[in-house]
């Protein structure tokens, strides 16, 4: 049975969205880690899969590298507080997408998320090649 890899990517994204928000709003044991760093890992995997969805012929390495570079840029952008960014950050979606405060500890978690994204994309692509 052939499974379209794009549908697997879409399904993965649909599953990751509530998981990511679940991590962000989790209040049990280890909440601090889940809210800050676990959610960052999910954030990276999500963007890796979005990249794979739109650039499905592009190398997984290129996709995850670009995701890491862009999200690291966004992390450093949190050190800058001009009026227009503060307006964006004042909304829930703005805080979710571009964050509010810089943390060096986000970067190792972004790397972990990109590695998971790389393996996830690879697994989906292996399913695709087995189906042909």
C-alpha positions as CSV (number, residue, x, y, z in Angstrom):
1,X,0.0,0.0,0.0
2,X,1.4,3.4,-1.1
3,X,1.2,6.2,1.4
4,X,1.8,9.7,0.0
5,X,4.7,11.2,2.0
6,X,3.1,14.7,1.8
7,X,0.1,13.4,3.6
8,X,2.4,11.9,6.3
9,X,4.1,15.3,6.7
10,X,0.7,17.1,7.0
11,X,-0.5,14.5,9.5
12,X,2.7,15.0,11.5
13,X,2.2,18.8,11.5
14,X,-1.4,18.5,12.6
15,X,-0.3,16.2,15.5
16,X,2.6,18.5,16.5
17,X,0.5,21.6,16.8
18,X,-1.5,20.5,19.8
19,X,1.5,18.7,21.3
20,X,3.5,22.0,21.1
21,X,0.7,24.0,22.7
22,X,0.3,21.2,25.2
23,X,4.0,21.6,26.1
24,X,3.6,25.4,26.3
25,X,0.6,25.2,28.7
26,X,1.6,22.1,30.7
27,X,1.5,22.7,34.5
28,X,2.6,19.4,36.0
29,X,6.1,18.1,37.1
30,X,8.9,19.6,35.0
31,X,6.6,22.3,33.7
32,X,9.4,24.9,33.5
33,X,11.4,22.6,31.1
34,X,8.3,21.6,29.0
35,X,7.1,25.2,28.7
36,X,10.4,26.7,27.7
37,X,12.7,24.0,26.2
38,X,10.4,21.1,25.3
39,X,8.2,23.5,23.4
40,X,11.3,24.8,21.6
41,X,12.2,21.3,20.4
42,X,8.6,20.8,19.1
43,X,8.8,24.3,17.5
44,X,11.9,23.2,15.5
45,X,10.5,19.9,14.4
46,X,7.3,21.7,13.3
47,X,9.3,24.1,11.1
48,X,11.5,21.3,9.7
49,X,8.3,19.5,8.6
50,X,6.8,22.6,7.2
51,X,10.0,23.1,5.2
52,X,9.8,19.5,4.0
53,X,6.2,20.0,3.0
54,X,6.9,23.0,0.7
55,X,10.4,22.0,-0.5
56,X,9.9,18.2,-0.6
57,X,12.6,17.7,-3.2
58,X,15.2,19.6,-1.1
59,X,17.8,17.7,1.0
60,X,16.7,17.1,4.6
61,X,20.1,18.6,5.7
62,X,19.5,21.8,3.8
63,X,15.9,22.1,5.3
64,X,17.0,21.6,8.9
65,X,20.0,23.8,8.5
66,X,17.9,26.6,7.2
67,X,15.3,26.1,10.0
68,X,18.1,26.3,12.6
69,X,19.6,29.4,11.0
70,X,16.3,31.2,10.8
71,X,15.0,30.2,14.2
72,X,18.4,31.2,15.8
73,X,18.1,34.5,14.0
74,X,14.6,34.9,15.5
75,X,16.0,34.0,18.9
76,X,18.7,36.7,18.7
77,X,16.0,39.1,17.4
78,X,14.5,38.8,20.9
79,X,17.3,41.0,22.1
80,X,15.9,43.8,20.0
81,X,12.8,45.6,21.2
82,X,11.7,48.2,18.6
83,X,8.0,49.3,18.7
84,X,6.9,47.2,15.7
85,X,8.2,44.0,17.3
86,X,6.7,44.8,20.6
87,X,3.3,45.2,18.9
88,X,3.7,41.8,17.4
89,X,4.9,40.3,20.7
90,X,1.9,41.7,22.5
91,X,-0.3,39.1,20.7
92,X,-0.5,35.4,21.6
93,X,0.6,34.4,18.0
94,X,3.4,36.9,18.0
95,X,4.8,35.6,21.3
96,X,4.4,32.0,20.0
97,X,6.2,32.7,16.7
98,X,8.9,35.2,17.6
99,X,9.2,34.9,21.3
100,X,9.8,37.6,23.9
101,X,13.1,37.0,25.7
102,X,16.5,35.7,24.5
103,X,18.0,32.6,26.1
104,X,21.2,30.9,25.2
105,X,19.7,27.6,26.5
106,X,17.2,27.6,23.7
107,X,19.9,27.0,21.1
108,X,20.9,23.4,22.2
109,X,17.2,22.6,22.3
110,X,16.8,24.0,18.8
111,X,19.7,21.7,17.7
112,X,17.9,18.7,19.3
113,X,14.7,19.7,17.5
114,X,16.4,19.9,14.2
115,X,18.0,16.5,14.6
116,X,14.6,15.1,15.4
117,X,13.2,16.9,12.4
118,X,16.0,15.5,10.2
119,X,15.3,12.0,11.3
120,X,11.5,12.5,11.0
121,X,11.8,13.7,7.5
122,X,14.2,10.9,6.7
123,X,11.8,8.3,8.0
124,X,8.9,9.7,5.9
125,X,11.2,9.7,2.8
126,X,12.2,6.1,3.5
127,X,8.5,5.2,3.6
128,X,8.1,7.0,0.2
129,X,10.9,5.0,-1.4
130,X,9.6,1.7,0.0
131,X,6.2,2.4,-1.6
132,X,7.6,2.8,-5.1
